[in-house]
């Protein structure tokens, strides 16, 4: 639902919106992911685009290496520390090459 809402707003305003996420928005995973990948609808400005992942206690669990993929300027990614069972929040803020900032968050669970 959140992706559809963010995507719809992004397309309607011609700003970069979240198109797809790995792990998926609001997903329940049997195995913890090693990386977060966020795909957007517009090219991202690497210097001003970030993603963070926090656990349910607010501790940052990504390796603080978020970056726009060099071969795909629509992809923002970050690697993760080993995750335990629990809920995690992905928080992103991007600047598209058209100069507009968009941001959002979603959760996923490791069961």
C-alpha positions as CSV (number, residue, x, y, z in Angstrom):
1,X,0.0,0.0,0.0
2,X,2.7,2.5,1.0
3,X,4.7,1.9,-2.2
4,X,1.6,2.5,-4.3
5,X,0.9,5.7,-2.5
6,X,4.5,6.9,-2.8
7,X,4.7,5.8,-6.4
8,X,1.4,7.5,-7.3
9,X,2.5,10.8,-5.8
10,X,6.0,10.5,-7.4
11,X,4.5,10.0,-10.8
12,X,1.8,12.6,-10.5
13,X,4.3,15.3,-9.5
14,X,7.1,14.1,-11.7
15,X,9.4,13.7,-8.7
16,X,11.3,10.6,-7.8
17,X,9.1,8.1,-6.0
18,X,9.8,4.6,-4.6
19,X,9.0,2.1,-7.2
20,X,10.1,-1.1,-5.5
21,X,12.0,-2.2,-2.5
22,X,14.1,-5.3,-1.5
23,X,13.1,-6.5,1.0
24,X,9.5,-5.6,0.0
25,X,7.5,-3.0,2.0
26,X,5.8,-4.5,5.1
27,X,7.3,-7.9,4.3
28,X,7.8,-10.8,6.7
29,X,11.0,-12.6,6.0
30,X,12.1,-16.1,7.1
31,X,15.8,-15.2,6.5
32,X,17.4,-11.8,7.2
33,X,18.5,-9.8,4.2
34,X,22.1,-8.7,3.8
35,X,21.3,-5.6,1.9
36,X,18.5,-3.1,1.3
37,X,17.8,-2.0,-2.3
38,X,15.4,0.8,-3.2
39,X,14.4,1.4,-6.8
40,X,13.1,4.9,-7.7
41,X,11.2,6.3,-10.7
42,X,13.8,9.1,-11.4
43,X,17.6,9.3,-11.5
44,X,19.0,10.1,-8.0
45,X,21.6,12.7,-7.1
46,X,24.3,10.5,-5.3
47,X,25.6,13.1,-2.9
48,X,22.2,13.9,-1.4
49,X,20.5,10.5,-1.4
50,X,20.6,8.2,1.7
51,X,19.0,5.2,3.2
52,X,19.2,4.1,6.9
53,X,17.9,1.0,8.6
54,X,17.0,0.9,12.3
55,X,15.9,-1.9,14.6
56,X,12.9,-1.7,16.9
57,X,15.0,0.0,19.6
58,X,16.2,2.7,17.2
59,X,19.7,1.3,16.7
60,X,21.2,1.7,13.3
61,X,21.8,-1.7,11.7
62,X,23.0,-0.7,8.2
63,X,26.8,-0.4,7.7
64,X,26.5,3.3,7.0
65,X,27.5,2.7,3.3
66,X,24.3,3.8,1.5
67,X,25.0,4.9,-2.0
68,X,23.4,5.3,-5.4
69,X,24.5,2.3,-7.6
70,X,27.1,3.4,-10.1
71,X,25.6,1.3,-12.9
72,X,21.9,2.1,-12.1
73,X,21.2,5.7,-11.0
74,X,17.6,4.7,-10.0
75,X,18.9,2.3,-7.3
76,X,19.8,3.3,-3.8
77,X,21.4,0.5,-1.7
78,X,23.0,-0.2,1.7
79,X,24.4,-3.3,3.3
80,X,23.2,-4.6,6.6
81,X,24.8,-5.9,9.8
82,X,23.6,-9.5,10.7
83,X,20.0,-9.1,11.7
84,X,18.2,-10.9,14.5
85,X,14.5,-11.7,14.6
86,X,12.4,-8.5,14.9
87,X,11.0,-5.4,13.2
88,X,13.2,-3.0,11.1
89,X,12.5,0.4,9.7
90,X,14.0,1.6,6.4
91,X,14.2,5.4,6.2
92,X,15.1,7.0,2.9
93,X,15.6,10.6,1.7
94,X,16.5,11.2,-1.9
95,X,17.2,14.1,-4.2
96,X,16.3,13.5,-7.8
97,X,18.2,15.1,-10.6
98,X,15.2,17.3,-11.2
99,X,16.1,19.0,-7.9
100,X,13.1,17.7,-5.8
101,X,13.6,15.9,-2.4
102,X,11.3,13.0,-1.4
103,X,11.5,10.9,1.7
104,X,9.7,8.0,3.3
105,X,9.9,5.0,5.5
106,X,8.6,1.5,5.7
107,X,9.1,-1.6,7.9
108,X,9.9,-5.2,7.4
109,X,10.1,-8.1,9.9
110,X,12.5,-11.0,10.3
111,X,10.6,-13.9,11.8
